[in-house]
Amino acid sequence: MAGDPSDRSPSTLRQAAILALRACDVEEKRRATNLAGRLWFARTLGLHAPDDDPLPDRPGRPARPELVHPRTVKRRSVHSEAGRVSLIHAIAHIELNAIDLALDIVARFADQPIPRSFFDGWMTVALEEAKHFGLLSRRLEELHSFYGALPAHDGLWQAVEETAHDLAARLAVVPLILEARGLDVTPSMIDRLTDAGDPETAAILKIIYHDEKKHVAIGAKWFRFLCARQRVDPAKRFHDLVRECFRGEVKPPFNDRARAEAGLTPTFYRSLSPLSR
């Protein structure tokens, strides 16, 4: 296909990530992300170069779904097929955004003085988010729907705009707030889908839940790394950055066990909850 980003041969990881970010077609985005991952882990790419393309202001997106205000996106019961399609579509949209969030952290901060293993971690995240989106897209097709069939919201990309200036802020908000929220809510979704007689979707969410724990752990590891280098208390730094850069609320209930397994202890998030005020 002419113009397919995966047909180009990037020479740096930053360039490869930007090509994937710019892809509008979701399958092109997945292919370009997988290409970036393969080339990076084969150690055939440099990290960045002066002539790399500039970062796009926004990632490429297909014409559908229609993007609407979060409050207008309808929620439906998982006990009907239409309700399950709505849930799967919403999660697929989150996973598509998560691909771009991982690609953006790689491209935006490629010139930072950070060990290369940082980029190993975030390319692993990008590849796994692309895998999740593919699983959910196929499940929608099995249920006679497709990604783009329903409206979706654009709230997640605000996290990029609010934290574009600071790697520590990006780590605090994206993996340690947004992805950690997935650890809180996914187990109950798995239970509801299982009870509703949809083990196929429940199995996909189990994969996502397992991978999300790794993603939060990667975020926690590198957030602590930055705090240690700056000789600041990580929990206090986290509180300051969340209050500065995150517009939403840090809502309970919390999956304390899963969060702790990912390196995110209650000292980070409990005092930010509205219930603690």
C-alpha positions in Angstrom: 0.0 0.0 0.0 1.4 3.4 -1.0 2.2 5.5 2.0 2.1 2.6 4.4 4.6 3.6 7.2 5.8 0.0 7.5 7.1 0.3 3.9 9.6 2.9 5.0 12.9 2.1 6.5 13.6 4.1 9.6 17.1 4.5 10.8 16.4 5.5 14.4 14.0 4.4 17.0 12.6 7.9 17.3 11.9 8.0 13.6 10.3 4.5 13.7 8.1 5.6 16.6 7.0 8.8 14.8 6.1 6.8 11.7 3.8 4.6 13.8 2.4 7.6 15.6 1.4 9.2 12.4 -0.3 6.2 10.9 -4.0 6.9 10.5 -5.2 3.4 9.6 -5.2 1.2 12.7 -3.7 -1.8 11.0 -1.0 0.4 9.5 -0.3 1.7 13.1 0.0 -1.9 14.4 2.3 -2.9 11.6 4.5 0.1 12.0 4.7 -0.4 15.8 5.6 -4.1 15.3 8.3 -3.0 12.8 9.7 -0.5 15.2 9.9 -3.1 17.9 11.5 -5.7 15.7 14.2 -3.3 14.4 14.9 -2.0 17.9 15.2 -5.3 19.6 17.4 -6.6 16.7 19.7 -3.6 17.5 19.6 -2.3 14.0 18.4 1.2 14.9 20.1 4.1 16.5 18.2 6.0 19.2 17.7 9.4 17.6 19.3 11.7 15.0 19.2 15.5 14.4 17.3 15.0 11.1 14.5 12.9 12.6 11.0 14.1 11.7 9.2 16.3 14.3 6.7 14.8 16.6 3.1 15.2 15.5 0.8 17.3 17.7 -1.7 14.4 17.6 -1.4 10.8 16.6 -2.9 9.6 13.3 -6.5 8.4 13.7 -9.0 6.8 11.3 -12.1 8.7 10.3 -14.1 6.6 12.7 -14.9 6.4 15.6 -16.5 9.8 16.1 -14.8 11.4 19.1 -17.3 12.9 21.6 -17.2 14.2 25.2 -16.6 11.4 27.7 -20.0 12.0 29.4 -21.9 11.3 26.2 -20.4 7.8 25.7 -23.1 5.4 26.8 -22.5 2.5 29.2 -24.4 -0.7 28.8 -24.8 -3.9 30.7 -22.6 -6.8 29.8 -25.6 -9.1 30.0 -26.6 -8.2 26.4 -24.4 -8.6 23.3 -24.8 -4.9 22.5 -23.6 -4.1 25.9 -20.5 -6.4 25.6 -19.7 -4.9 22.2 -19.9 -1.4 23.7 -17.5 -2.4 26.5 -15.1 -4.1 24.1 -15.1 -1.1 21.8 -14.4 1.2 24.7 -11.4 -0.9 25.8 -10.1 -1.2 22.3 -10.1 2.6 22.1 -8.1 2.8 25.3 -5.6 0.2 23.9 -5.3 2.2 20.7 -4.5 5.3 22.7 -2.1 3.2 24.8 -0.1 2.3 21.7 0.4 6.0 21.0 1.1 6.9 24.6 4.0 4.3 24.6 5.3 5.5 21.2 5.1 9.1 22.3 7.2 8.5 25.4 9.8 6.8 23.3 10.0 9.5 20.6 9.5 12.6 22.8 12.2 11.6 25.3 14.7 9.9 23.0 17.3 12.6 23.6 17.1 12.3 27.4 20.1 11.0 29.3 18.5 7.7 30.2 19.8 4.1 29.9 18.8 2.3 26.7 16.9 -0.3 28.7 14.3 2.5 29.3 13.4 2.3 25.6 13.5 -1.5 25.7 10.7 -1.3 28.4 8.6 1.2 26.5 8.9 -0.6 23.2 7.7 -3.7 25.0 4.7 -1.8 26.2 4.0 -0.5 22.7 4.1 -4.0 21.3 1.9 -5.4 24.0 -0.7 -2.6 23.5 -0.7 -3.3 19.8 -1.3 -7.0 20.6 -4.2 -6.1 22.9 -5.8 -3.9 20.3 -5.6 -6.7 17.8 -7.2 -9.2 20.1 -10.1 -6.8 20.9 -10.6 -5.9 17.2 -10.9 -9.6 16.3 -13.3 -10.1 19.2 -15.5 -7.2 17.9 -15.6 -8.9 14.5 -16.6 -12.2 16.0 -19.5 -10.2 17.6 -20.4 -8.7 14.1 -19.0 -5.3 14.9 -15.7 -3.4 14.3 -13.6 -0.8 15.9 -15.0 2.6 14.8 -18.6 1.4 14.9 -19.4 3.4 18.1 -18.4 6.8 19.4 -15.4 7.2 21.7 -13.8 10.0 23.7 -10.4 11.7 23.4 -9.6 12.2 27.1 -6.5 10.0 27.2 -4.5 12.1 24.8 -4.8 15.0 27.3 -2.2 13.2 29.4 0.4 13.6 26.6 -0.3 17.4 26.4 -0.2 17.9 30.1 3.1 16.0 30.6 5.0 16.8 27.4 7.4 19.0 29.3 8.7 16.5 31.8 9.5 12.8 31.7 8.8 12.3 35.4 5.4 13.9 35.0 4.7 11.6 32.1 5.6 8.5 34.1 3.6 9.7 37.1 0.4 10.3 35.1 0.4 7.6 32.3 1.6 4.3 33.9 1.2 5.2 37.6 -2.3 6.8 37.3 -4.0 5.7 34.1 -2.6 2.2 33.7 -2.8 1.5 37.4 -6.5 2.3 37.2 -6.7 -0.7 34.9 -5.4 -2.9 37.7 -8.3 -1.7 39.9 -11.2 -2.2 37.4 -10.2 -5.1 35.2 -10.7 -8.0 37.6 -14.3 -7.0 38.2 -14.9 -6.8 34.4 -13.4 -10.3 34.0 -15.8 -11.6 36.6 -18.9 -9.8 35.1 -18.0 -11.1 31.6 -17.5 -14.7 32.9 -20.9 -14.5 34.7 -22.5 -13.2 31.5 -21.3 -16.2 29.6 -18.5 -14.5 27.6 -15.3 -16.4 28.5 -13.7 -15.4 25.2 -13.7 -11.7 26.1 -12.8 -12.5 29.7 -9.7 -14.4 28.5 -8.6 -11.3 26.5 -8.9 -9.1 29.6 -6.9 -11.6 31.6 -4.0 -11.1 29.1 -4.4 -7.3 29.3 -4.5 -7.4 33.1 -1.3 -9.5 33.2 0.5 -7.2 30.8 -0.8 -4.0 32.5 0.9 -5.1 35.7 4.2 -5.2 33.9 3.5 -1.8 32.4 2.9 -0.2 35.7 6.1 -1.9 37.0 8.1 -0.4 34.2 6.7 3.0 35.0 7.4 2.7 38.7 11.0 1.5 38.1 11.9 4.4 35.9 10.0 7.0 38.1 12.0 5.8 41.1 15.2 5.9 38.9 14.6 9.6 38.1 13.8 10.4 41.7 16.9 8.7 42.9 19.0 10.6 40.4 17.4 13.9 41.6 17.7 12.8 45.2 14.0 13.4 45.9 11.4 11.3 47.8 9.5 9.4 45.1 6.1 9.4 46.9 6.3 13.2 47.5 7.4 13.9 44.0 4.5 11.7 42.7 2.0 13.7 44.8 3.4 17.0 43.5 3.3 16.0 39.8 -0.2 14.5 40.0 -1.6 17.6 41.6 0.2 19.7 38.9 -0.5 17.7 35.8 -3.5 15.4 36.3 -7.0 16.8 35.9 -9.0 13.8 37.1 -9.4 12.2 40.4 -7.4 9.2 41.8 -10.4 7.1 42.6 -10.8 4.1 44.9 -11.4 1.2 45.2 -7.7 0.3 44.7 -6.3 -3.1 43.9 -3.6 -2.7 46.5 -2.1 -6.2 46.0 -1.7 -5.8 42.2 -0.4 -2.2 42.6 2.2 -3.4 45.2 3.3 -6.2 42.9 4.0 -3.6 40.3 6.0 -1.4 42.7 3.3 1.1 43.5 2.7 1.1 47.2 -0.2 2.9 49.0 2.1 5.7 50.1 1.9 6.9 46.5 -1.8 7.1 45.9 -3.9 6.8 49.0 -3.5 10.4 50.2 -4.6 11.6 46.7 -8.0 9.9 46.9 -11.0 12.2 47.6 -11.9 9.8 50.5 -8.7 10.7 52.3 -9.4 14.4 52.4 
